[in-house]
Amino acid sequence: MQKFNYHTHTYRCGHAIGDDEQYVKAAIAAGYTTLGFSDHAPYPGVHHPGERMDMEEYPAYLKSIESLKEKYKNQIEIRIGVEIEYFEELNDYYHELRKTTDYLLLGQHNKILDAYGYDVYCDDEDVIEYAHAIEKALDGKFADLLAHPDYFMLGRRTWSDACTRASHIICEAANRNEIAIEMNLNGIRYGKIDYDGEKRYPYPYREFWKIASEHGCKVIYGVDAHQPLTLLDKGRIDVVGKVVEDIPLNFIEELVL
């Protein structure tokens, strides 16, 4: 079992439940040695209840995780992070976030900063835009880890040449910057969807991971926990494992951010 998880949310984002300490206790019970908190980052002037914390909540988030770091230092290593999307106009802000965090997790969702709602990457042009946003973020050193790189399939029902091209762009950028990519364990919550006449989970999406294998990308699992008990659900790895069965992926056993 992978002994670390760097993708963990808190109630502050508005779509997760449980208090911070419950996540820590669940991680310890599950056998993790490192737990990274990475709730959705607040953005200046943006109010998205149900999606991310507001700026005024951020200090309390940091204080809570810092206190848990100290309280449980003899049982588990706790890291403070946030999950960001990349928007070029926030480059200076990402530098500020680095001053208060241990790592930045890139989980691209939205096309524009003030968009409300996810799953907006649908047509081929959107998919290429998604890939280039990730490329810019990684090349600019604005992130330390890439979450659900195949997330774009949630907004589609077909795989196209643009999806193949986008996948190569993402994998090349990850390798160029020595960034591990996350096989997200939370995509299965959507259930199987009809893609090209076949029922599949939106992510992890097998075609993307074939390309990741070709590039030899460093791969990790990400629980993407939105409630403490998810950290104890080992069955998700079995389900996801069947999706990528027989694909030789470069899973890494250690990751320090």
Residue, then its C-alpha position, 0 to 999 in steps of 0.5 A: m500500500q502507498k504510505f502517503n496521500y497528498h490529496t485531502h480536503t476539509y469542510r472549508c471547501g463546502h463539498a467535504i465533511g468531517d473536521d481536520e483531526q478526523y482526517v488525521k486519525a483516519a490516515i493513521a488508522a489506515g497505515y499512512t505515514t504522511l498525510g498532506f492537506s490540500d483543500h481548494a485554495p482561496y482566490p483574491g476577490v473570488h467567492h465560490p461557496g460550495e467549491r473553495m474556502d474564502m480568503e478569510e478562512y485561510p488563516a484558520y486553515l493554516k493554524s488548524i493543520e499546523s496544530l495537528k502537525e505538532k499534536y501528531k508529530n510522533q504518529i504521522e507526518i502532516r504536510i500543508g498544501v492547497e489545490i490550485e488551478y492555473f490562471e496566468e493572472l495569479n502568478d504572483y499569488y502562487h508565489e505568496l501561497r508558497k510562503t505559507t505551504d509545504y506544496l501546491l497541488l495542481g488540479q485544473h478544473n476551470k477555464i477562467l478564474d471567476a467561473y463558477g462550476y466545474d467540468v467545463y472542458c468539453d470540446d477538442e479546443d477546450v482539451i488542448e487549452y486544459a493541457h497547455a494550462i497544465e504545461k504553463a503551470l508546471d514549466g513555471k514551477f507553480a506546482d509540485l504535484l499534478a492531480h487527476p491529469d485525465y480530468f478533462m474526460l469528465g466533460r466529454r463522451t468521446w476520445s479524440d486525436a485532441c485528447t491524445r495530443a493533450s495527454h502527450i503535452i501533459c506527460e511531457a511537461a510532467n517529465r520535463n519538470e520531474i513532477a509525479i502525476e496522480m491517479n485519482l481514486n475519486g473519479i469512480r464516484y461518478g459511476k460508469i458513463d457511456y464513452d464511445g459506446e462503452k461504459r467507463y469511469p470518467y477518470p482514471y481513463r485508460e487511454f490517458w494512462k497508456i500514454a503516461s506509460e509510454h512516457g514513463c511518468k512517475v505515478i502515485y495514487g491520490v485519495d482525493a478524500h472529501q470525508p475521513l472514511t475515504l482514507l480507509d477505503k482500500g477497495r477503491i485501489d482495487v477498482v481503479g487497478k482493473v481500469v489500468e490492468d496490464i498497463p506498465l506504469n511507473f508507480i513510485e513508493e516514496l514522494v517528499l514534497 
